[in-house]
């Protein structure tokens, strides 16, 4: 039995819209502050540790609340294996730890979004499901080929135009999610 509280589609659209709008607007307005931080993330041990800790906590919470089917009797072993795997990853795979951890986090984040959009219809359903699938594919690439994260950041941050375009895409996508989420909330 999945004990994860179900978010409404409109609330999820509003929350993700606000996050996208806020982060991309901040990146657009403070480019000179964000660039050094963003460029340092893929190889940063501190970012990697923080993201891996968040991912591990989320995974442990998920394992304790999800229906594991025939593996339910081994719930404690799966939890222990998750924690041990995270520690071993932190200890023995320090290269691009932040990129790999971000990939795991994106894979975990896609699940509740897709669960919320299941059997829904409309623009918000499509926009959120598309975003979740982009997160899942990006997560797979970040886990398997984390150097692509560094290369993508270098390419986007190489020119002001690319940086601004990436920020505006995030801002507009966030505004679209926010507006449609508010529309669904107000109109019922």
Rosetta silent file (secondary structure, phi, psi, omega in degrees, C-alpha in Angstrom):
SEQUENCE: XXXXXXXXXXXXXXXXXXXXXXXXXXXXXXXXXXXXXXXXXXXXXXXXXXXXXXXXXXXXXXXXXXXXXXXXXXXXXXXXXXXXXXXXXXXXXXXXXXXXXXXXXXXXXXXXXXXXXXXXXXXXXXXXXXXXXXXXXXXXXXXXXXXXXXXXXXXXXXXXXXXXXXXXXXXXXXXXXXXXXXXXXXXX
SCORE:     score description
SCORE:     0.000 S_00000001
   1 L     0.000  126.945 -179.574    0.000    0.000    0.000 S_00000001
   2 L   -86.010  116.599 -177.984    1.437    3.349   -1.069 S_00000001
   3 L   -92.798    6.352  179.527    1.088    5.806    1.797 S_00000001
   4 L   -65.304  127.350  179.281    2.350    8.778   -0.245 S_00000001
   5 L   -64.332  132.441 -178.565   -0.187   11.565    0.022 S_00000001
   6 L   -79.170  124.815  174.545   -1.763   12.152   -3.367 S_00000001
   7 L   -86.203  146.248  173.595   -1.300   15.651   -4.661 S_00000001
   8 L   -74.839  155.449 -179.015   -3.969   17.142   -6.830 S_00000001
   9 H   -60.448  -41.458 -178.608   -2.950   17.870  -10.401 S_00000001
  10 H   -67.310  -41.292  178.875   -3.535   21.592   -9.950 S_00000001
  11 H   -65.006  -41.097  177.765   -1.482   21.808   -6.741 S_00000001
  12 H   -63.024  -41.747  177.405    1.376   19.898   -8.358 S_00000001
  13 H   -62.250  -41.109  179.234    1.258   22.239  -11.355 S_00000001
  14 H   -65.804  -46.972 -177.913    1.352   25.279   -9.082 S_00000001
  15 H   -63.175  -49.889 -179.395    4.239   23.935   -6.976 S_00000001
  16 H   -67.361  -36.817  176.496    6.418   22.848   -9.900 S_00000001
  17 H   -60.552  -44.059  178.097    5.519   26.030  -11.777 S_00000001
  18 H   -64.015  -41.310  179.281    6.642   28.170   -8.843 S_00000001
  19 H   -64.516  -47.312  178.694    9.889   26.233   -8.493 S_00000001
  20 H   -62.241  -45.943 -179.887   10.685   26.498  -12.205 S_00000001
  21 H   -61.870  -47.866 -177.395    9.727   30.163  -12.323 S_00000001
  22 H   -65.203  -47.336 -177.227   11.678   31.061   -9.191 S_00000001
  23 H   -68.723  -41.712 -178.165   14.875   29.183   -9.966 S_00000001
  24 H   -74.225  -33.360  175.577   15.082   30.224  -13.614 S_00000001
  25 H   -67.062  -41.697  176.346   14.202   33.855  -12.864 S_00000001
  26 H   -60.811  -43.877  179.326   16.901   33.919  -10.187 S_00000001
  27 H   -64.896  -35.413  178.714   19.404   32.413  -12.649 S_00000001
  28 H   -69.082  -42.562 -175.442   18.452   34.975  -15.283 S_00000001
  29 H   -79.621  -25.081 -177.242   18.754   37.961  -12.943 S_00000001
  30 L  -122.085   48.649 -176.310   21.938   36.838  -11.163 S_00000001
  31 H   -53.657  -46.656 -176.472   23.882   35.252  -14.023 S_00000001
  32 H   -66.869  -27.169  176.899   27.293   36.329  -12.720 S_00000001
  33 H   -80.000  -40.933 -175.217   26.567   34.883   -9.291 S_00000001
  34 H   -74.356  -35.447 -174.037   25.056   31.623  -10.588 S_00000001
  35 H   -55.531  -51.062  179.740   27.622   30.769  -13.280 S_00000001
  36 H   -62.288  -36.706  179.819   30.537   29.857  -10.995 S_00000001
  37 H   -67.695  -47.956 -178.342   28.258   27.840   -8.721 S_00000001
  38 H   -62.827  -40.519 -179.848   26.547   25.993  -11.574 S_00000001
  39 H   -67.013  -26.779 -177.789   29.862   25.228  -13.272 S_00000001
  40 H   -86.520  -13.653 -173.036   31.276   23.766  -10.047 S_00000001
  41 H   -60.875  -47.920 -173.252   28.340   21.466   -9.272 S_00000001
  42 L   -56.035  -36.383 -178.011   29.204   18.338  -11.349 S_00000001
  43 L  -103.865    6.662 -177.145   32.534   17.693   -9.591 S_00000001
  44 L   -77.502  122.937  177.948   31.652   19.203   -6.209 S_00000001
  45 H   -68.665  -37.092 -179.348   31.986   16.739   -3.337 S_00000001
  46 H   -65.996  -48.173  177.058   29.832   18.958   -1.092 S_00000001
  47 H   -61.909  -40.977  179.513   26.974   19.170   -3.612 S_00000001
  48 H   -61.280  -43.733  179.246   27.322   15.453   -4.280 S_00000001
  49 H   -64.368  -44.583 -179.595   27.107   14.608   -0.593 S_00000001
  50 H   -63.911  -46.901 -179.464   24.080   16.855   -0.054 S_00000001
  51 H   -66.617  -38.069  178.113   22.216   15.554   -3.102 S_00000001
  52 H   -66.742  -38.294  177.546   23.062   11.939   -2.268 S_00000001
  53 H   -64.070  -44.408  178.117   21.812   12.420    1.315 S_00000001
  54 H   -62.052  -45.201 -179.990   18.524   13.890    0.059 S_00000001
  55 H   -62.412  -42.850 -179.409   18.165   11.094   -2.477 S_00000001
  56 H   -64.962  -43.392  177.453   18.907    8.412    0.105 S_00000001
  57 H   -60.942  -43.629  179.423   16.383    9.830    2.577 S_00000001
  58 H   -63.715  -43.072 -179.799   13.743    9.995   -0.146 S_00000001
  59 H   -64.007  -42.131  178.811   14.525    6.435   -1.259 S_00000001
  60 H   -64.309  -42.076  177.435   14.326    5.095    2.305 S_00000001
  61 H   -63.582  -39.496  179.081   10.993    6.883    2.832 S_00000001
  62 H   -65.143  -44.665 -179.514    9.744    5.475   -0.469 S_00000001
  63 H   -61.712  -36.139 -178.159   10.828    1.931    0.398 S_00000001
  64 H   -77.726  -16.522 -178.017    9.002    2.161    3.744 S_00000001
  65 H  -112.529  -17.648 -175.589    5.745    3.395    2.194 S_00000001
  66 L   -81.657  155.788  173.268    5.591    1.691   -1.208 S_00000001
  67 L   -81.223  110.579 -178.575    3.969   -1.607   -1.973 S_00000001
  68 L   -91.557    3.352  178.275    6.926   -3.872   -2.679 S_00000001
  69 H    63.328 -126.763 -177.402    4.732   -6.837   -3.556 S_00000001
  70 H   -70.659  -11.459  178.296    6.525  -10.114   -2.970 S_00000001
  71 H   -92.925    2.979 -179.672    9.550   -8.218   -1.631 S_00000001
  72 H   -56.924  -38.184  177.162    7.580   -6.686    1.266 S_00000001
  73 H   -64.300  -19.594 -179.491    8.975   -9.182    3.800 S_00000001
  74 H  -101.257   22.030 -176.971   12.463   -7.964    2.833 S_00000001
  75 H   -55.055  -43.903 -179.667   11.627   -4.272    3.333 S_00000001
  76 H   -66.001  -37.444  177.918   14.294   -3.845    6.033 S_00000001
  77 H   -67.484  -39.113  178.082   16.929   -5.517    3.873 S_00000001
  78 H   -65.636  -39.668  176.834   16.048   -3.263    0.928 S_00000001
  79 H   -62.639  -47.564  179.088   16.310   -0.232    3.206 S_00000001
  80 H   -61.832  -41.773  178.398   19.677   -1.381    4.515 S_00000001
  81 H   -64.270  -36.361  178.119   20.885   -2.110    0.972 S_00000001
  82 H   -64.666  -45.163 -179.874   19.800    1.383   -0.138 S_00000001
  83 H   -67.219  -43.417  178.888   21.736    3.034    2.674 S_00000001
  84 H   -64.042  -41.079  178.590   24.780    0.794    2.119 S_00000001
  85 H   -63.009  -40.219  178.281   24.670    1.447   -1.623 S_00000001
  86 H   -65.364  -42.108  178.715   24.551    5.196   -1.054 S_00000001
  87 H   -64.171  -43.674 -179.751   27.498    5.021    1.345 S_00000001
  88 H   -65.278  -37.761  175.719   29.522    2.884   -1.068 S_00000001
  89 H   -62.789  -44.927  179.930   28.723    5.271   -3.908 S_00000001
  90 H   -63.344  -40.327 -175.176   29.827    8.213   -1.761 S_00000001
  91 H   -76.507  -43.801 -168.915   33.010    6.439   -0.654 S_00000001
  92 H  -109.590   -6.170  178.875   34.213    4.794   -3.860 S_00000001
  93 L  -128.396   65.343 -176.277   32.712    6.834   -6.734 S_00000001
  94 L   -74.533  -21.191 -179.362   33.594   10.443   -5.923 S_00000001
  95 L   -68.819  126.388  178.480   33.917   11.514   -9.580 S_00000001
  96 L    55.903   35.254  179.305   30.789   13.351  -10.698 S_00000001
  97 H   -60.912  -39.325  179.978   28.989   12.344   -7.496 S_00000001
  98 H   -64.696  -40.639  179.055   26.762   15.434   -7.717 S_00000001
  99 H   -65.615  -44.596  178.709   25.746   14.612  -11.286 S_00000001
 100 H   -63.902  -43.206  179.988   24.961   11.007  -10.434 S_00000001
 101 H   -64.754  -38.934  176.168   23.049   12.027   -7.299 S_00000001
 102 H   -63.320  -37.687  176.564   21.076   14.598   -9.283 S_00000001
 103 H   -62.393  -45.365  176.498   20.240   11.830  -11.750 S_00000001
 104 H   -60.688  -41.068 -179.724   18.941    9.596   -8.964 S_00000001
 105 H   -64.622  -41.353  177.659   16.937   12.524   -7.592 S_00000001
 106 H   -64.301  -38.886  177.309   15.376   13.236  -11.001 S_00000001
 107 H   -64.102  -40.580  177.550   14.416    9.564  -11.352 S_00000001
 108 H   -68.257  -37.300 -177.491   12.762    9.641   -7.934 S_00000001
 109 H   -69.536  -27.586 -179.284   11.005   12.947   -8.677 S_00000001
 110 H   -66.674  -31.171 -175.759    9.459   11.604  -11.876 S_00000001
 111 H   -60.803  -55.118 -178.454    7.462    8.963   -9.957 S_00000001
 112 H   -65.737  -29.737  178.305    5.065   11.183   -7.952 S_00000001
 113 H   -67.253  -47.045  179.402    4.539   13.464  -10.949 S_00000001
 114 H   -67.069  -34.169  177.206    3.612   10.552  -13.208 S_00000001
 115 H   -64.925  -38.920 -179.966    1.475    9.036  -10.454 S_00000001
 116 H   -71.111  -35.412 -177.893   -0.443   12.299  -10.108 S_00000001
 117 H   -83.057   -7.357 -177.642   -0.966   12.698  -13.860 S_00000001
 118 L   -59.574  129.890  179.194   -2.159    9.100  -14.310 S_00000001
 119 L    61.215   25.758  175.404   -5.616    8.977  -15.941 S_00000001
 120 L  -102.848  171.007  177.146   -5.833   12.774  -16.089 S_00000001
 121 L  -142.526  166.712  177.475   -6.405   14.902  -19.165 S_00000001
 122 L   106.101  176.661 -176.860   -5.762   18.424  -20.357 S_00000001
 123 H   -61.302  -45.022 -176.509   -2.788   20.690  -20.897 S_00000001
 124 H   -62.368  -40.338  176.062   -1.488   20.452  -17.334 S_00000001
 125 H   -58.124  -49.442 -178.511   -1.486   16.659  -17.483 S_00000001
 126 H   -63.553  -44.716 -177.313    0.485   16.699  -20.722 S_00000001
 127 H   -65.200  -42.115  179.775    2.941   19.376  -19.544 S_00000001
 128 H   -71.401  -40.799  178.759    3.662   17.661  -16.227 S_00000001
 129 H   -64.823  -42.182  178.266    3.941   14.182  -17.761 S_00000001
 130 H   -61.714  -42.131  178.293    6.298   15.496  -20.453 S_00000001
 131 H   -63.296  -41.673  179.322    8.417   17.169  -17.774 S_00000001
 132 H   -63.880  -40.241  178.365    8.511   13.954  -15.722 S_00000001
 133 H   -69.116  -35.302  174.502    9.659   11.938  -18.734 S_00000001
 134 H   -63.451  -42.849  177.479   12.353   14.529  -19.488 S_00000001
 135 H   -60.479  -43.861 -177.574   13.473   14.225  -15.853 S_00000001
 136 H   -64.488  -45.804  179.551   13.539   10.427  -16.118 S_00000001
 137 H   -65.874  -44.195  177.399   15.564   10.381  -19.339 S_00000001
 138 H   -61.412  -39.729  178.054   17.911   13.088  -18.042 S_00000001
 139 H   -61.132  -42.023  177.749   18.270   11.122  -14.799 S_00000001
 140 H   -62.148  -42.569  178.785   19.284    7.993  -16.697 S_00000001
 141 H   -67.124  -40.084 -179.633   21.915    9.935  -18.635 S_00000001
 142 H   -65.779  -36.187  178.675   23.220   11.654  -15.498 S_00000001
 143 H   -72.901  -44.358 -174.783   23.627    8.339  -13.700 S_00000001
 144 H   -82.858  -36.318 -178.683   25.154    6.504  -16.648 S_00000001
 145 L  -135.116   70.512 -172.240   27.164    9.285  -18.312 S_00000001
 146 L   -65.080  -20.691  178.782   27.599   12.046  -15.730 S_00000001
 147 H   -64.568  -22.094  176.573   30.267   13.861  -17.745 S_00000001
 148 H   -64.582  -29.220  176.492   27.460   14.953  -20.088 S_00000001
 149 H   -62.460  -48.325  177.461   26.155   17.117  -17.232 S_00000001
 150 H   -60.318  -44.659 -178.663   29.443   19.007  -17.096 S_00000001
 151 H   -65.393  -40.233  178.797   29.497   19.320  -20.894 S_00000001
 152 H   -65.693  -41.646  177.523   25.896   20.573  -21.059 S_00000001
 153 H   -63.384  -43.331  179.304   26.563   23.172  -18.367 S_00000001
 154 H   -61.861  -41.108 -178.732   29.706   24.304  -20.179 S_00000001
 155 H   -67.694  -45.962 -178.501   27.823   24.617  -23.478 S_00000001
 156 H   -66.525  -38.792 -176.058   24.853   26.523  -22.009 S_00000001
 157 H   -86.314   -0.983 -178.707   27.027   28.844  -19.938 S_00000001
 158 L   -69.680  -29.236  178.575   29.501   29.544  -22.753 S_00000001
 159 L  -132.484  149.736 -179.529   27.400   32.382  -24.149 S_00000001
 160 H   -64.439  -35.058 -179.797   25.025   34.836  -22.563 S_00000001
 161 H   -63.632  -43.750  178.806   22.430   34.120  -25.261 S_00000001
 162 H   -65.793  -42.174  178.480   22.300   30.385  -24.500 S_00000001
 163 H   -59.865  -48.488 -179.586   22.119   31.044  -20.775 S_00000001
 164 H   -63.222  -40.342  178.512   19.284   33.541  -21.251 S_00000001
 165 H   -62.327  -45.412  178.684   17.436   31.182  -23.620 S_00000001
 166 H   -61.391  -41.273  178.526   17.665   28.315  -21.119 S_00000001
 167 H   -64.782  -43.997 -178.909   16.423   30.605  -18.344 S_00000001
 168 H   -66.713  -35.308  176.324   13.529   31.909  -20.444 S_00000001
 169 H   -62.117  -45.085  178.058   12.452   28.383  -21.422 S_00000001
 170 H   -64.565  -40.063  179.146   12.309   27.459  -17.723 S_00000001
 171 H   -64.044  -48.525 -177.844   10.492   30.681  -16.836 S_00000001
 172 H   -66.196  -38.710  177.210    7.876   30.263  -19.564 S_00000001
 173 H   -64.945  -41.982  177.730    7.323   26.579  -18.765 S_00000001
 174 H   -63.242  -41.813  178.352    6.931   27.479  -15.093 S_00000001
 175 H   -63.997  -41.528  179.275    4.469   30.276  -15.914 S_00000001
 176 H   -62.115  -44.856  177.986    2.448   27.919  -18.125 S_00000001
 177 H   -63.861  -43.057 -178.828    2.254   25.316  -15.339 S_00000001
 178 H   -63.249  -46.412 -178.731    1.426   27.969  -12.748 S_00000001
 179 H   -64.377  -45.731 -179.010   -1.331   29.576  -14.821 S_00000001
 180 H   -69.395  -34.274  175.170   -2.982   26.277  -15.731 S_00000001
 181 H   -64.117  -43.010  176.467   -2.689   25.036  -12.135 S_00000001
 182 H   -66.104  -37.829  177.493   -4.347   28.206  -10.875 S_00000001
 183 H   -60.637  -44.925  179.055   -6.998   27.937  -13.584 S_00000001
 184 H   -66.522  -35.829  179.531   -7.860   24.416  -12.485 S_00000001
 185 H   -67.257  -43.868 -177.069   -7.896   25.463   -8.833 S_00000001
 186 H   -73.028  -43.974 -176.788  -10.176   28.447   -9.418 S_00000001
 187 H   -84.540   -9.038  175.966  -12.515   26.823  -11.943 S_00000001
 188 L    89.462    0.000    0.000  -12.628   23.548  -10.070 S_00000001
